[in-house]
Amino acid sequence: MVLNLSVLRAIKKLSKFLNHNLAGAIALVGSGEYLPQAQALESELLRLAISRGKSNIFIQIPTAAGREGADSLNFWRSRGADQGARIGCEVKYLPVLTREDAHNLQWIEDVGSAGLIYFSGGDPVHLADTFRDTPLWSAIVSAWKSGASLAGCSAGAMAFGGKIIGIRRSHISEGLKLLPDIEVIPHYDKFLGWLPDRVSAAIIRPDADKTLIGIDEDTALVFTDVWRKYGRGKVHILRGSLEFS
């Protein structure tokens, strides 16, 4: 059977449509991961992934806090377990602390069926450096493209972008480029009060041409079919443009 050019174009267009609509949600969260006030959002992210064939599994990735010691990691593990109990899902904790850990075959398998994969806060540069160009990061991106919801809070949200804007230490680093045309400042309402000069410098940075987003605490910007704001605070488009509801 020979297909004419118009049919081939229609098939290609349909394929792109289906691939786009199979991809999971992305949540950029300003603060408050795993807390009761985030339960509704995290439940919805998991529900959406389940509707796309994923399992009722919530994966915690605490890499950004990996240099803070055992007490910090145990804190995040406990907080995530509590949220999983409130939501009513299985929780898997993946302590990916080094690049070698990001080659762990069992963890690569675990992310494939998970409904929600969540990167919590800490150091975004350490997070990006640990995951960049690793099999586990590739598996996470593939899981998202096939329907898993992917969330990053604070450092996690920063690391998903093309560049990581260091407000506390005034430096620019490479992100994971999941969203290459976006840069994120989490805790925006707090940072604006603490370090207004550094926030201003990030906005007017002369070498920057990407969309810069400030996300207030207890607030999230979530993409499904369009971008939407969730939570009590505001989302600020500080440079460039991005439409959301």
Secondary structure as UniProt FT lines:
FT   HELIX           5..22
FT   STRAND          26..29
FT   TURN            33..34
FT   HELIX           36..38
FT   HELIX           39..51
FT   TURN            52..53
FT   STRAND          57..61
FT   HELIX           63..65
FT   TURN            66..67
FT   HELIX           70..87
FT   STRAND          90..93
FT   TURN            99..100
FT   HELIX           101..103
FT   HELIX           105..113
FT   STRAND          116..119
FT   HELIX           124..131
FT   TURN            132..133
FT   HELIX           135..145
FT   TURN            146..147
FT   STRAND          149..153
FT   HELIX           155..159
FT   STRAND          163..165
FT   TURN            167..169
FT   STRAND          172..174
FT   TURN            180..181
FT   STRAND          182..185
FT   HELIX           188..194
FT   HELIX           196..203
FT   TURN            206..207
FT   STRAND          211..215
FT   TURN            217..218
FT   STRAND          219..223
FT   STRAND          227..231
FT   STRAND          235..239
//
